[in-house]
Amino acid sequence: MLQNFDDRWVMVTLANRNQPQQRKRVIYGFSTAKDAGVFHQANDPQLFAIAVPVTHILFRLFALKTIDSAIFFETPGDLNAGVEIRQTDLQQLIEQSLTQLQPSPSPQPKIPPNLA
């Protein structure tokens, strides 16, 4: 990840070329610090690469509604093929998993009327 000295990850706002009013905010995850530096290219001394576990990135993507997607560049040296994880898709997957984990209500046993 690229981060600044305020411990904030770099977030980029992307605009659709055909519809400039349509925007999304993304964070990028790189497989190497070198790839992060190549991607940034501006050599801003306020930005630097840090190692962050993917689970932390996904948690932040889920928790922060200010980020629309995370784009991961999995192959070192290849900044053309990223995998996008959209916040809405991640949220749906988590909700589905939680629903599957909930126990189904067990049927109430039928008590015969003449039990006493």
Biopython code that builds the backbone (N, CA, C, O; Angstrom):
import numpy as np
from Bio.PDB.StructureBuilder import StructureBuilder

atoms = [
    (1, "MET", "N", (0.846, -1.171, 0.000)),
    (1, "MET", "CA", (0.000, 0.000, 0.000)),
    (1, "MET", "C", (0.893, 1.236, 0.000)),
    (1, "MET", "O", (2.010, 1.228, 0.516)),
    (2, "LEU", "N", (0.368, 2.278, -0.587)),
    (2, "LEU", "CA", (1.026, 3.576, -0.453)),
    (2, "LEU", "C", (0.381, 4.311, 0.708)),
    (2, "LEU", "O", (-0.840, 4.291, 0.867)),
    (3, "GLN", "N", (1.203, 4.955, 1.514)),
    (3, "GLN", "CA", (0.725, 5.631, 2.714)),
    (3, "GLN", "C", (1.481, 6.951, 2.858)),
    (3, "GLN", "O", (2.592, 7.104, 2.351)),
    (4, "ASN", "N", (0.851, 7.908, 3.563)),
    (4, "ASN", "CA", (1.537, 9.165, 3.844)),
    (4, "ASN", "C", (2.009, 9.176, 5.300)),
    (4, "ASN", "O", (1.796, 8.209, 6.031)),
    (5, "PHE", "N", (2.639, 10.251, 5.711)),
    (5, "PHE", "CA", (3.188, 10.318, 7.061)),
    (5, "PHE", "C", (2.114, 10.474, 8.135)),
    (5, "PHE", "O", (2.416, 10.368, 9.324)),
    (6, "ASP", "N", (0.872, 10.722, 7.739)),
    (6, "ASP", "CA", (-0.238, 10.778, 8.688)),
    (6, "ASP", "C", (-0.866, 9.406, 8.878)),
    (6, "ASP", "O", (-1.955, 9.295, 9.442)),
    (7, "ASP", "N", (-0.187, 8.357, 8.409)),
    (7, "ASP", "CA", (-0.668, 6.973, 8.483)),
    (7, "ASP", "C", (-1.962, 6.758, 7.705)),
    (7, "ASP", "O", (-2.776, 5.909, 8.069)),
    (8, "ARG", "N", (-2.147, 7.516, 6.649)),
    (8, "ARG", "CA", (-3.333, 7.351, 5.803)),
    (8, "ARG", "C", (-2.921, 6.718, 4.486)),
    (8, "ARG", "O", (-1.932, 7.103, 3.863)),
    (9, "TRP", "N", (-3.712, 5.735, 4.086)),
    (9, "TRP", "CA", (-3.457, 5.093, 2.806)),
    (9, "TRP", "C", (-3.846, 6.046, 1.686)),
    (9, "TRP", "O", (-4.749, 6.870, 1.832)),
    (10, "VAL", "N", (-3.148, 5.915, 0.569)),
    (10, "VAL", "CA", (-3.448, 6.749, -0.587)),
    (10, "VAL", "C", (-4.717, 6.225, -1.254)),
    (10, "VAL", "O", (-4.809, 5.051, -1.615)),
    (11, "MET", "N", (-5.679, 7.108, -1.409)),
    (11, "MET", "CA", (-6.932, 6.786, -2.075)),
    (11, "MET", "C", (-6.976, 7.621, -3.361)),
    (11, "MET", "O", (-6.660, 8.811, -3.355)),
    (12, "VAL", "N", (-7.367, 6.980, -4.445)),
    (12, "VAL", "CA", (-7.414, 7.641, -5.743)),
    (12, "VAL", "C", (-8.863, 7.698, -6.201)),
    (12, "VAL", "O", (-9.591, 6.711, -6.101)),
    (13, "THR", "N", (-9.281, 8.854, -6.703)),
    (13, "THR", "CA", (-10.625, 8.990, -7.259)),
    (13, "THR", "C", (-10.525, 8.848, -8.765)),
    (13, "THR", "O", (-9.816, 9.601, -9.432)),
    (14, "LEU", "N", (-11.251, 7.866, -9.291)),
    (14, "LEU", "CA", (-11.256, 7.607, -10.726)),
    (14, "LEU", "C", (-12.564, 8.110, -11.324)),
    (14, "LEU", "O", (-13.623, 7.973, -10.710)),
    (15, "ALA", "N", (-12.494, 8.689, -12.517)),
    (15, "ALA", "CA", (-13.685, 9.152, -13.220)),
    (15, "ALA", "C", (-13.854, 8.339, -14.498)),
    (15, "ALA", "O", (-12.876, 7.977, -15.152)),
    (16, "ASN", "N", (-15.092, 8.062, -14.839)),
    (16, "ASN", "CA", (-15.420, 7.372, -16.071)),
    (16, "ASN", "C", (-15.148, 8.322, -17.239)),
    (16, "ASN", "O", (-15.580, 9.475, -17.220)),
    (17, "ARG", "N", (-14.441, 7.840, -18.243)),
    (17, "ARG", "CA", (-14.097, 8.704, -19.381)),
    (17, "ARG", "C", (-15.332, 9.194, -20.130)),
    (17, "ARG", "O", (-15.382, 10.340, -20.576)),
    (18, "ASN", "N", (-16.324, 8.322, -20.265)),
    (18, "ASN", "CA", (-17.536, 8.687, -20.998)),
    (18, "ASN", "C", (-18.526, 9.468, -20.143)),
    (18, "ASN", "O", (-19.320, 10.249, -20.665)),
    (19, "GLN", "N", (-18.479, 9.260, -18.843)),
    (19, "GLN", "CA", (-19.378, 9.945, -17.909)),
    (19, "GLN", "C", (-18.544, 10.492, -16.757)),
    (19, "GLN", "O", (-18.461, 9.861, -15.704)),
    (20, "PRO", "N", (-17.925, 11.657, -16.941)),
    (20, "PRO", "CA", (-17.010, 12.196, -15.919)),
    (20, "PRO", "C", (-17.655, 12.412, -14.557)),
    (20, "PRO", "O", (-16.947, 12.443, -13.550)),
    (21, "GLN", "N", (-18.970, 12.561, -14.493)),
    (21, "GLN", "CA", (-19.626, 12.741, -13.199)),
    (21, "GLN", "C", (-19.689, 11.429, -12.405)),
    (21, "GLN", "O", (-19.915, 11.439, -11.195)),
    (22, "GLN", "N", (-19.490, 10.315, -13.091)),
    (22, "GLN", "CA", (-19.485, 9.014, -12.421)),
    (22, "GLN", "C", (-18.072, 8.740, -11.912)),
    (22, "GLN", "O", (-17.136, 8.589, -12.698)),
    (23, "ARG", "N", (-17.931, 8.677, -10.600)),
    (23, "ARG", "CA", (-16.609, 8.513, -9.982)),
    (23, "ARG", "C", (-16.631, 7.374, -8.976)),
    (23, "ARG", "O", (-17.680, 6.981, -8.465)),
    (24, "LYS", "N", (-15.433, 6.854, -8.709)),
    (24, "LYS", "CA", (-15.283, 5.888, -7.617)),
    (24, "LYS", "C", (-13.931, 6.096, -6.972)),
    (24, "LYS", "O", (-12.965, 6.506, -7.615)),
    (25, "ARG", "N", (-13.887, 5.802, -5.678)),
    (25, "ARG", "CA", (-12.665, 5.957, -4.888)),
    (25, "ARG", "C", (-12.072, 4.573, -4.655)),
    (25, "ARG", "O", (-12.751, 3.657, -4.190)),
    (26, "VAL", "N", (-10.788, 4.442, -4.989)),
    (26, "VAL", "CA", (-10.138, 3.143, -4.884)),
    (26, "VAL", "C", (-8.834, 3.249, -4.102)),
    (26, "VAL", "O", (-8.211, 4.308, -4.027)),
    (27, "ILE", "N", (-8.448, 2.131, -3.530)),
    (27, "ILE", "CA", (-7.127, 1.979, -2.940)),
    (27, "ILE", "C", (-6.447, 0.849, -3.709)),
    (27, "ILE", "O", (-7.104, -0.054, -4.226)),
    (28, "TYR", "N", (-5.130, 0.917, -3.774)),
    (28, "TYR", "CA", (-4.374, -0.073, -4.524)),
    (28, "TYR", "C", (-3.511, -0.886, -3.577)),
    (28, "TYR", "O", (-2.901, -0.356, -2.648)),
    (29, "GLY", "N", (-3.474, -2.181, -3.834)),
    (29, "GLY", "CA", (-2.582, -3.079, -3.118)),
    (29, "GLY", "C", (-1.571, -3.653, -4.099)),
    (29, "GLY", "O", (-1.938, -4.152, -5.163)),
    (30, "PHE", "N", (-0.320, -3.580, -3.742)),
    (30, "PHE", "CA", (0.760, -4.023, -4.640)),
    (30, "PHE", "C", (1.438, -5.248, -4.047)),
    (30, "PHE", "O", (1.462, -5.435, -2.831)),
    (31, "SER", "N", (1.986, -6.076, -4.926)),
    (31, "SER", "CA", (2.669, -7.271, -4.436)),
    (31, "SER", "C", (4.083, -6.968, -3.954)),
    (31, "SER", "O", (4.652, -7.744, -3.187)),
    (32, "THR", "N", (4.660, -5.842, -4.396)),
    (32, "THR", "CA", (5.997, -5.461, -3.945)),
    (32, "THR", "C", (6.063, -3.947, -3.727)),
    (32, "THR", "O", (5.284, -3.187, -4.303)),
    (33, "ALA", "N", (7.000, -3.533, -2.892)),
    (33, "ALA", "CA", (7.219, -2.095, -2.668)),
    (33, "ALA", "C", (7.716, -1.431, -3.947)),
    (33, "ALA", "O", (7.403, -0.270, -4.210)),
    (34, "LYS", "N", (8.485, -2.164, -4.738)),
    (34, "LYS", "CA", (8.979, -1.624, -6.011)),
    (34, "LYS", "C", (7.809, -1.289, -6.936)),
    (34, "LYS", "O", (7.806, -0.239, -7.577)),
    (35, "ASP", "N", (6.815, -2.180, -7.006)),
    (35, "ASP", "CA", (5.638, -1.924, -7.844)),
    (35, "ASP", "C", (4.882, -0.689, -7.366)),
    (35, "ASP", "O", (4.394, 0.094, -8.180)),
    (36, "ALA", "N", (4.784, -0.514, -6.069)),
    (36, "ALA", "CA", (4.110, 0.674, -5.528)),
    (36, "ALA", "C", (4.848, 1.934, -5.958)),
    (36, "ALA", "O", (4.220, 2.930, -6.318)),
    (37, "GLY", "N", (6.173, 1.897, -5.922)),
    (37, "GLY", "CA", (6.971, 3.049, -6.332)),
    (37, "GLY", "C", (6.850, 3.344, -7.821)),
    (37, "GLY", "O", (6.765, 4.504, -8.224)),
    (38, "VAL", "N", (6.843, 2.293, -8.637)),
    (38, "VAL", "CA", (6.682, 2.464, -10.084)),
    (38, "VAL", "C", (5.304, 3.036, -10.390)),
    (38, "VAL", "O", (5.165, 3.914, -11.242)),
    (39, "PHE", "N", (4.300, 2.544, -9.702)),
    (39, "PHE", "CA", (2.930, 3.011, -9.926)),
    (39, "PHE", "C", (2.804, 4.490, -9.582)),
    (39, "PHE", "O", (2.146, 5.249, -10.295)),
    (40, "HIS", "N", (3.428, 4.885, -8.504)),
    (40, "HIS", "CA", (3.309, 6.271, -8.027)),
    (40, "HIS", "C", (4.076, 7.242, -8.912)),
    (40, "HIS", "O", (3.552, 8.310, -9.228)),
    (41, "GLN", "N", (5.268, 6.922, -9.316)),
    (41, "GLN", "CA", (6.131, 7.655, -10.238)),
    (41, "GLN", "C", (6.397, 9.118, -9.907)),
    (41, "GLN", "O", (7.385, 9.659, -10.402)),
    (42, "ALA", "N", (5.594, 9.781, -9.114)),
    (42, "ALA", "CA", (5.809, 11.210, -8.854)),
    (42, "ALA", "C", (6.920, 11.429, -7.840)),
    (42, "ALA", "O", (7.378, 12.557, -7.655)),
    (43, "ASN", "N", (7.357, 10.364, -7.183)),
    (43, "ASN", "CA", (8.407, 10.459, -6.174)),
    (43, "ASN", "C", (8.090, 11.485, -5.100)),
    (43, "ASN", "O", (8.961, 12.246, -4.679)),
    (44, "ASP", "N", (6.864, 11.502, -4.670)),
    (44, "ASP", "CA", (6.420, 12.391, -3.599)),
    (44, "ASP", "C", (7.072, 11.916, -2.304)),
    (44, "ASP", "O", (6.830, 10.784, -1.885)),
    (45, "PRO", "N", (7.884, 12.738, -1.663)),
    (45, "PRO", "CA", (8.551, 12.303, -0.433)),
    (45, "PRO", "C", (7.575, 12.097, 0.726)),
    (45, "PRO", "O", (7.950, 11.547, 1.762)),
    (46, "GLN", "N", (6.346, 12.529, 0.558)),
    (46, "GLN", "CA", (5.338, 12.344, 1.610)),
    (46, "GLN", "C", (4.677, 10.966, 1.540)),
    (46, "GLN", "O", (3.934, 10.594, 2.449)),
    (47, "LEU", "N", (4.938, 10.204, 0.471)),
    (47, "LEU", "CA", (4.335, 8.888, 0.287)),
    (47, "LEU", "C", (5.405, 7.808, 0.308)),
    (47, "LEU", "O", (6.523, 8.000, -0.172)),
    (48, "PHE", "N", (5.032, 6.672, 0.877)),
    (48, "PHE", "CA", (5.947, 5.539, 0.910)),
    (48, "PHE", "C", (5.141, 4.251, 0.947)),
    (48, "PHE", "O", (3.968, 4.254, 1.322)),
    (49, "ALA", "N", (5.769, 3.161, 0.560)),
    (49, "ALA", "CA", (5.111, 1.859, 0.520)),
    (49, "ALA", "C", (5.219, 1.182, 1.881)),
    (49, "ALA", "O", (6.263, 1.226, 2.531)),
    (50, "ILE", "N", (4.124, 0.555, 2.299)),
    (50, "ILE", "CA", (4.126, -0.233, 3.531)),
    (50, "ILE", "C", (3.527, -1.602, 3.236)),
    (50, "ILE", "O", (2.718, -1.755, 2.321)),
    (51, "ALA", "N", (3.930, -2.584, 4.014)),
    (51, "ALA", "CA", (3.366, -3.925, 3.894)),
    (51, "ALA", "C", (2.120, -4.010, 4.776)),
    (51, "ALA", "O", (2.165, -3.690, 5.964)),
    (52, "VAL", "N", (1.025, -4.440, 4.187)),
    (52, "VAL", "CA", (-0.244, -4.563, 4.903)),
    (52, "VAL", "C", (-0.850, -5.912, 4.543)),
    (52, "VAL", "O", (-0.960, -6.229, 3.359)),
    (53, "PRO", "N", (-1.245, -6.714, 5.522)),
    (53, "PRO", "CA", (-1.911, -7.981, 5.200)),
    (53, "PRO", "C", (-3.214, -7.728, 4.428)),
    (53, "PRO", "O", (-3.929, -6.761, 4.691)),
    (54, "VAL", "N", (-3.501, -8.604, 3.487)),
    (54, "VAL", "CA", (-4.702, -8.464, 2.663)),
    (54, "VAL", "C", (-5.953, -8.416, 3.544)),
    (54, "VAL", "O", (-6.901, -7.696, 3.230)),
    (55, "THR", "N", (-5.964, -9.171, 4.636)),
    (55, "THR", "CA", (-7.137, -9.163, 5.513)),
    (55, "THR", "C", (-7.398, -7.771, 6.085)),
    (55, "THR", "O", (-8.553, -7.383, 6.260)),
    (56, "HIS", "N", (-6.344, -7.023, 6.376)),
    (56, "HIS", "CA", (-6.513, -5.660, 6.895)),
    (56, "HIS", "C", (-7.090, -4.742, 5.826)),
    (56, "HIS", "O", (-7.917, -3.877, 6.114)),
    (57, "ILE", "N", (-6.645, -4.940, 4.592)),
    (57, "ILE", "CA", (-7.174, -4.134, 3.490)),
    (57, "ILE", "C", (-8.651, -4.432, 3.290)),
    (57, "ILE", "O", (-9.457, -3.514, 3.137)),
    (58, "LEU", "N", (-9.009, -5.710, 3.291)),
    (58, "LEU", "CA", (-10.411, -6.086, 3.106)),
    (58, "LEU", "C", (-11.278, -5.590, 4.259)),
    (58, "LEU", "O", (-12.407, -5.152, 4.042)),
    (59, "PHE", "N", (-10.759, -5.654, 5.478)),
    (59, "PHE", "CA", (-11.527, -5.155, 6.616)),
    (59, "PHE", "C", (-11.778, -3.660, 6.467)),
    (59, "PHE", "O", (-12.890, -3.192, 6.710)),
    (60, "ARG", "N", (-10.768, -2.920, 6.075)),
    (60, "ARG", "CA", (-10.933, -1.476, 5.905)),
    (60, "ARG", "C", (-11.904, -1.177, 4.760)),
    (60, "ARG", "O", (-12.714, -0.255, 4.846)),
    (61, "LEU", "N", (-11.811, -1.964, 3.696)),
    (61, "LEU", "CA", (-12.743, -1.800, 2.578)),
    (61, "LEU", "C", (-14.172, -2.025, 3.047)),
    (61, "LEU", "O", (-15.080, -1.294, 2.652)),
    (62, "PHE", "N", (-14.375, -3.028, 3.886)),
    (62, "PHE", "CA", (-15.707, -3.326, 4.409)),
    (62, "PHE", "C", (-16.175, -2.250, 5.383)),
    (62, "PHE", "O", (-17.338, -1.847, 5.353)),
    (63, "ALA", "N", (-15.287, -1.793, 6.234)),
    (63, "ALA", "CA", (-15.677, -0.881, 7.318)),
    (63, "ALA", "C", (-15.846, 0.564, 6.870)),
    (63, "ALA", "O", (-16.716, 1.271, 7.379)),
    (64, "LEU", "N", (-15.034, 1.004, 5.934)),
    (64, "LEU", "CA", (-15.079, 2.404, 5.517)),
    (64, "LEU", "C", (-15.954, 2.560, 4.285)),
    (64, "LEU", "O", (-15.677, 1.975, 3.238)),
    (65, "LYS", "N", (-16.985, 3.331, 4.410)),
    (65, "LYS", "CA", (-17.879, 3.548, 3.276)),
    (65, "LYS", "C", (-17.326, 4.599, 2.315)),
    (65, "LYS", "O", (-17.959, 4.904, 1.304)),
    (66, "THR", "N", (-16.161, 5.152, 2.619)),
    (66, "THR", "CA", (-15.557, 6.159, 1.747)),
    (66, "THR", "C", (-14.740, 5.527, 0.624)),
    (66, "THR", "O", (-14.288, 6.230, -0.280)),
    (67, "ILE", "N", (-14.546, 4.207, 0.671)),
    (67, "ILE", "CA", (-13.783, 3.506, -0.355)),
    (67, "ILE", "C", (-14.751, 2.628, -1.139)),
    (67, "ILE", "O", (-15.500, 1.846, -0.553)),
    (68, "ASP", "N", (-14.734, 2.756, -2.464)),
    (68, "ASP", "CA", (-15.628, 1.963, -3.307)),
    (68, "ASP", "C", (-15.017, 0.629, -3.714)),
    (68, "ASP", "O", (-15.735, -0.361, -3.860)),
    (69, "SER", "N", (-13.697, 0.590, -3.898)),
    (69, "SER", "CA", (-13.041, -0.636, -4.360)),
    (69, "SER", "C", (-11.599, -0.690, -3.898)),
    (69, "SER", "O", (-10.972, 0.326, -3.599)),
    (70, "ALA", "N", (-11.095, -1.920, -3.852)),
    (70, "ALA", "CA", (-9.662, -2.143, -3.680)),
    (70, "ALA", "C", (-9.191, -2.876, -4.931)),
    (70, "ALA", "O", (-9.831, -3.826, -5.382)),
    (71, "ILE", "N", (-8.093, -2.439, -5.477)),
    (71, "ILE", "CA", (-7.537, -3.082, -6.664)),
    (71, "ILE", "C", (-6.185, -3.658, -6.279)),
    (71, "ILE", "O", (-5.287, -2.940, -5.838)),
    (72, "PHE", "N", (-6.058, -4.974, -6.456)),
    (72, "PHE", "CA", (-4.832, -5.682, -6.091)),
    (72, "PHE", "C", (-4.065, -6.053, -7.347)),
    (72, "PHE", "O", (-4.625, -6.612, -8.290)),
    (73, "PHE", "N", (-2.774, -5.736, -7.348)),
    (73, "PHE", "CA", (-1.872, -6.160, -8.409)),
    (73, "PHE", "C", (-1.094, -7.346, -7.855)),
    (73, "PHE", "O", (-0.134, -7.181, -7.102)),
    (74, "GLU", "N", (-1.521, -8.540, -8.238)),
    (74, "GLU", "CA", (-0.991, -9.758, -7.642)),
    (74, "GLU", "C", (0.358, -10.196, -8.206)),
    (74, "GLU", "O", (1.174, -10.772, -7.488)),
    (75, "THR", "N", (0.590, -9.927, -9.474)),
    (75, "THR", "CA", (1.812, -10.391, -10.120)),
    (75, "THR", "C", (2.882, -9.303, -10.069)),
    (75, "THR", "O", (2.687, -8.221, -10.622)),
    (76, "PRO", "N", (3.998, -9.575, -9.417)),
    (76, "PRO", "CA", (5.056, -8.561, -9.353)),
    (76, "PRO", "C", (5.479, -8.106, -10.745)),
    (76, "PRO", "O", (5.704, -8.917, -11.643)),
    (77, "GLY", "N", (5.580, -6.790, -10.901)),
    (77, "GLY", "CA", (6.010, -6.216, -12.170)),
    (77, "GLY", "C", (4.899, -5.990, -13.176)),
    (77, "GLY", "O", (5.129, -5.358, -14.207)),
    (78, "ASP", "N", (3.699, -6.489, -12.909)),
    (78, "ASP", "CA", (2.578, -6.321, -13.846)),
    (78, "ASP", "C", (1.541, -5.381, -13.239)),
    (78, "ASP", "O", (0.728, -5.789, -12.409)),
    (79, "LEU", "N", (1.579, -4.131, -13.658)),
    (79, "LEU", "CA", (0.630, -3.142, -13.152)),
    (79, "LEU", "C", (-0.534, -2.918, -14.118)),
    (79, "LEU", "O", (-1.295, -1.961, -13.974)),
    (80, "ASN", "N", (-0.666, -3.808, -15.105)),
    (80, "ASN", "CA", (-1.755, -3.692, -16.070)),
    (80, "ASN", "C", (-2.933, -4.593, -15.737)),
    (80, "ASN", "O", (-4.046, -4.355, -16.206)),
    (81, "ALA", "N", (-2.702, -5.611, -14.944)),
    (81, "ALA", "CA", (-3.755, -6.580, -14.651)),
    (81, "ALA", "C", (-4.027, -6.611, -13.153)),
    (81, "ALA", "O", (-3.385, -7.351, -12.408)),
    (82, "GLY", "N", (-4.979, -5.803, -12.728)),
    (82, "GLY", "CA", (-5.361, -5.781, -11.317)),
    (82, "GLY", "C", (-6.682, -6.486, -11.106)),
    (82, "GLY", "O", (-7.497, -6.596, -12.022)),
    (83, "VAL", "N", (-6.885, -6.958, -9.900)),
    (83, "VAL", "CA", (-8.139, -7.595, -9.518)),
    (83, "VAL", "C", (-8.894, -6.619, -8.627)),
    (83, "VAL", "O", (-8.402, -6.207, -7.577)),
    (84, "GLU", "N", (-10.098, -6.255, -9.064)),
    (84, "GLU", "CA", (-10.893, -5.285, -8.307)),
    (84, "GLU", "C", (-11.858, -6.006, -7.374)),
    (84, "GLU", "O", (-12.581, -6.914, -7.786)),
    (85, "ILE", "N", (-11.858, -5.592, -6.125)),
    (85, "ILE", "CA", (-12.829, -6.061, -5.130)),
    (85, "ILE", "C", (-13.693, -4.856, -4.780)),
    (85, "ILE", "O", (-13.222, -3.898, -4.168)),
    (86, "ARG", "N", (-14.958, -4.913, -5.174)),
    (86, "ARG", "CA", (-15.851, -3.787, -4.888)),
    (86, "ARG", "C", (-16.408, -3.906, -3.472)),
    (86, "ARG", "O", (-16.685, -5.005, -2.992)),
    (87, "GLN", "N", (-16.563, -2.785, -2.826)),
    (87, "GLN", "CA", (-17.056, -2.743, -1.448)),
    (87, "GLN", "C", (-18.439, -3.377, -1.363)),
    (87, "GLN", "O", (-18.721, -4.116, -0.420)),
    (88, "THR", "N", (-19.297, -3.101, -2.326)),
    (88, "THR", "CA", (-20.655, -3.657, -2.300)),
    (88, "THR", "C", (-20.628, -5.176, -2.442)),
    (88, "THR", "O", (-21.403, -5.867, -1.781)),
    (89, "ASP", "N", (-19.747, -5.707, -3.295)),
    (89, "ASP", "CA", (-19.637, -7.165, -3.450)),
    (89, "ASP", "C", (-19.123, -7.813, -2.171)),
    (89, "ASP", "O", (-19.626, -8.856, -1.753)),
    (90, "LEU", "N", (-18.125, -7.197, -1.554)),
    (90, "LEU", "CA", (-17.583, -7.722, -0.300)),
    (90, "LEU", "C", (-18.657, -7.740, 0.776)),
    (90, "LEU", "O", (-18.778, -8.717, 1.516)),
    (91, "GLN", "N", (-19.429, -6.679, 0.869)),
    (91, "GLN", "CA", (-20.485, -6.608, 1.871)),
    (91, "GLN", "C", (-21.526, -7.703, 1.641)),
    (91, "GLN", "O", (-21.967, -8.344, 2.596)),
    (92, "GLN", "N", (-21.920, -7.923, 0.394)),
    (92, "GLN", "CA", (-22.892, -8.973, 0.084)),
    (92, "GLN", "C", (-22.360, -10.355, 0.456)),
    (92, "GLN", "O", (-23.093, -11.178, 1.005)),
    (93, "LEU", "N", (-21.093, -10.609, 0.160)),
    (93, "LEU", "CA", (-20.502, -11.903, 0.492)),
    (93, "LEU", "C", (-20.466, -12.134, 1.999)),
    (93, "LEU", "O", (-20.732, -13.240, 2.469)),
    (94, "ILE", "N", (-20.140, -11.103, 2.742)),
    (94, "ILE", "CA", (-20.109, -11.229, 4.202)),
    (94, "ILE", "C", (-21.510, -11.483, 4.739)),
    (94, "ILE", "O", (-21.697, -12.334, 5.609)),
    (95, "GLU", "N", (-22.492, -10.753, 4.229)),
    (95, "GLU", "CA", (-23.872, -10.950, 4.675)),
    (95, "GLU", "C", (-24.358, -12.363, 4.360)),
    (95, "GLU", "O", (-25.027, -12.985, 5.185)),
    (96, "GLN", "N", (-24.028, -12.872, 3.178)),
    (96, "GLN", "CA", (-24.413, -14.237, 2.814)),
    (96, "GLN", "C", (-23.764, -15.247, 3.749)),
    (96, "GLN", "O", (-24.413, -16.196, 4.190)),
    (97, "SER", "N", (-22.492, -15.047, 4.049)),
    (97, "SER", "CA", (-21.787, -15.974, 4.943)),
    (97, "SER", "C", (-22.392, -15.950, 6.336)),
    (97, "SER", "O", (-22.547, -16.998, 6.963)),
    (98, "LEU", "N", (-22.735, -14.769, 6.825)),
    (98, "LEU", "CA", (-23.332, -14.673, 8.158)),
    (98, "LEU", "C", (-24.700, -15.331, 8.195)),
    (98, "LEU", "O", (-25.060, -15.968, 9.185)),
    (99, "THR", "N", (-25.457, -15.180, 7.127)),
    (99, "THR", "CA", (-26.773, -15.809, 7.054)),
    (99, "THR", "C", (-26.641, -17.324, 7.098)),
    (99, "THR", "O", (-27.429, -17.998, 7.762)),
    (100, "GLN", "N", (-25.649, -17.863, 6.396)),
    (100, "GLN", "CA", (-25.438, -19.309, 6.384)),
    (100, "GLN", "C", (-24.982, -19.836, 7.739)),
    (100, "GLN", "O", (-25.244, -20.991, 8.075)),
    (101, "LEU", "N", (-24.304, -19.003, 8.516)),
    (101, "LEU", "CA", (-23.820, -19.425, 9.819)),
    (101, "LEU", "C", (-24.907, -19.423, 10.889)),
    (101, "LEU", "O", (-24.778, -20.100, 11.909)),
    (102, "GLN", "N", (-25.971, -18.668, 10.658)),
    (102, "GLN", "CA", (-27.032, -18.596, 11.655)),
    (102, "GLN", "C", (-27.770, -19.926, 11.691)),
    (102, "GLN", "O", (-28.148, -20.462, 10.649)),
    (103, "PRO", "N", (-27.975, -20.456, 12.891)),
    (103, "PRO", "CA", (-28.703, -21.720, 12.981)),
    (103, "PRO", "C", (-30.161, -21.509, 12.587)),
    (103, "PRO", "O", (-30.773, -20.488, 12.904)),
    (104, "SER", "N", (-30.687, -22.487, 11.898)),
    (104, "SER", "CA", (-32.097, -22.382, 11.528)),
    (104, "SER", "C", (-32.934, -22.663, 12.774)),
    (104, "SER", "O", (-32.561, -23.488, 13.609)),
    (105, "PRO", "N", (-34.061, -21.977, 12.892)),
    (105, "PRO", "CA", (-34.886, -22.193, 14.082)),
    (105, "PRO", "C", (-35.382, -23.635, 14.109)),
    (105, "PRO", "O", (-35.901, -24.159, 13.123)),
    (106, "SER", "N", (-35.204, -24.250, 15.263)),
    (106, "SER", "CA", (-35.653, -25.641, 15.385)),
    (106, "SER", "C", (-37.167, -25.651, 15.613)),
    (106, "SER", "O", (-37.706, -24.791, 16.309)),
    (107, "PRO", "N", (-37.834, -26.625, 15.025)),
    (107, "PRO", "CA", (-39.288, -26.684, 15.197)),
    (107, "PRO", "C", (-39.631, -26.986, 16.654)),
    (107, "PRO", "O", (-38.946, -27.758, 17.325)),
    (108, "GLN", "N", (-40.685, -26.372, 17.116)),
    (108, "GLN", "CA", (-41.150, -26.606, 18.485)),
    (108, "GLN", "C", (-41.753, -28.004, 18.577)),
    (108, "GLN", "O", (-42.556, -28.398, 17.732)),
    (109, "PRO", "N", (-41.360, -28.751, 19.608)),
    (109, "PRO", "CA", (-41.927, -30.106, 19.736)),
    (109, "PRO", "C", (-43.425, -30.008, 20.027)),
    (109, "PRO", "O", (-43.878, -29.129, 20.761)),
    (110, "LYS", "N", (-44.169, -30.922, 19.439)),
    (110, "LYS", "CA", (-45.609, -30.946, 19.675)),
    (110, "LYS", "C", (-45.874, -31.695, 20.977)),
    (110, "LYS", "O", (-45.490, -32.853, 21.141)),
    (111, "ILE", "N", (-46.527, -31.013, 21.881)),
    (111, "ILE", "CA", (-46.865, -31.620, 23.161)),
    (111, "ILE", "C", (-48.295, -32.152, 23.049)),
    (111, "ILE", "O", (-49.224, -31.410, 22.730)),
    (112, "PRO", "N", (-48.451, -33.423, 23.311)),
    (112, "PRO", "CA", (-49.809, -33.966, 23.213)),
    (112, "PRO", "C", (-50.728, -33.307, 24.231)),
    (112, "PRO", "O", (-50.294, -33.004, 25.343)),
    (113, "PRO", "N", (-52.002, -33.076, 23.873)),
    (113, "PRO", "CA", (-52.916, -32.385, 24.785)),
    (113, "PRO", "C", (-53.234, -33.185, 26.039)),
    (113, "PRO", "O", (-53.623, -32.600, 27.050)),
    (114, "ASN", "N", (-53.083, -34.490, 26.004)),
    (114, "ASN", "CA", (-53.427, -35.310, 27.181)),
    (114, "ASN", "C", (-52.189, -35.751, 27.939)),
    (114, "ASN", "O", (-52.200, -36.811, 28.564)),
    (115, "LEU", "N", (-51.121, -34.965, 27.900)),
    (115, "LEU", "CA", (-49.868, -35.317, 28.551)),
    (115, "LEU", "C", (-50.019, -35.424, 30.067)),
    (115, "LEU", "O", (-49.403, -36.300, 30.675)),
    (116, "ALA", "N", (-50.797, -34.585, 30.680)),
    (116, "ALA", "CA", (-50.945, -34.595, 32.132)),
    (116, "ALA", "C", (-51.719, -35.759, 32.544)),
    (116, "ALA", "O", (-51.957, -35.952, 33.736)),
]
sb = StructureBuilder()
sb.init_structure("model")
sb.init_model(0)
sb.init_chain("A")
sb.init_seg("    ")
for serial, (resi, resn, name, xyz) in enumerate(atoms, 1):
    if name == "N":
        sb.init_residue(resn, " ", resi, " ")
    sb.init_atom(name, np.array(xyz, "f"), 0.0, 1.0, " ", f" {name:<3s}", serial, name[0])
structure = sb.get_structure()
